[in-house]
Amino acid sequence: MELMLKMLVILALVFIVFSLFQGMYYLAKDDGKQDRTRVVRSLTVRIVLSFVLFSMLLVGYYFGFLQPHGL
């Protein structure tokens, strides 16, 4: 269960970075003639994924699947 939660966290991070770069691409390349809400939609997805990631980290810590450690 612990490994599965860690893999979900890594997968969420990858999707967050992908959504961020997708929004940057749409912001730079859209000329305004296509769908004008693509930037907003991709950044909304990033915010939702960030919220889900934060929730997963809190739940993992609460149930003891994730433990903080010092450097």
VMD Tcl script that draws the C-alpha trace (Angstrom):
set ca {
  {0.00 0.00 0.00}
  {2.86 2.35 0.81}
  {4.52 1.79 -2.57}
  {1.23 2.30 -4.37}
  {0.67 5.65 -2.64}
  {4.19 6.78 -3.51}
  {3.65 5.84 -7.15}
  {0.36 7.78 -7.18}
  {2.16 10.83 -5.78}
  {4.84 10.61 -8.48}
  {2.21 10.13 -11.17}
  {0.29 13.17 -9.91}
  {3.49 15.24 -10.02}
  {4.13 14.17 -13.61}
  {0.59 15.13 -14.63}
  {0.91 18.49 -12.85}
  {4.12 19.32 -14.73}
  {2.57 18.14 -18.01}
  {-0.47 20.37 -17.47}
  {1.76 23.32 -16.63}
  {3.76 22.94 -19.85}
  {0.55 22.40 -21.81}
  {-0.80 25.71 -20.50}
  {2.47 27.42 -21.38}
  {2.31 26.01 -24.90}
  {-1.28 27.16 -25.39}
  {-0.41 30.59 -24.05}
  {2.51 30.97 -26.45}
  {1.03 29.38 -29.60}
  {-2.67 30.24 -29.65}
  {-3.44 33.07 -32.03}
  {-6.90 33.70 -30.59}
  {-8.81 32.09 -33.44}
  {-9.10 28.68 -31.84}
  {-10.69 27.76 -28.55}
  {-9.75 30.64 -26.25}
  {-10.31 28.74 -23.03}
  {-7.58 26.11 -23.49}
  {-5.10 27.98 -21.27}
  {-7.64 28.42 -18.49}
  {-8.76 24.80 -18.76}
  {-5.21 23.40 -18.59}
  {-4.33 25.58 -15.60}
  {-7.58 24.59 -13.87}
  {-6.59 20.95 -14.32}
  {-3.22 21.75 -12.76}
  {-4.84 23.37 -9.73}
  {-7.21 20.42 -9.23}
  {-4.33 17.96 -9.54}
  {-2.31 19.97 -7.03}
  {-5.22 19.85 -4.59}
  {-5.54 16.07 -5.10}
  {-1.79 15.65 -4.54}
  {-1.92 17.68 -1.33}
  {-4.89 15.63 -0.13}
  {-3.08 12.36 -0.91}
  {-0.06 13.53 1.07}
  {-2.21 14.46 4.07}
  {-4.11 11.16 3.98}
  {-0.88 9.20 3.59}
  {0.67 10.95 6.56}
  {-2.49 10.58 8.68}
  {-2.73 6.83 8.12}
  {1.03 6.30 8.49}
  {1.82 5.35 4.90}
  {4.16 8.31 4.47}
  {6.66 9.23 7.17}
  {8.69 12.43 7.26}
  {12.42 12.04 7.63}
  {15.32 14.37 8.21}
  {18.12 15.07 5.83}
}
mol new
graphics top color blue
foreach p $ca { graphics top sphere $p radius 0.5 }
foreach p [lrange $ca 0 end-1] q [lrange $ca 1 end] { graphics top cylinder $p $q radius 0.2 }
display resetview
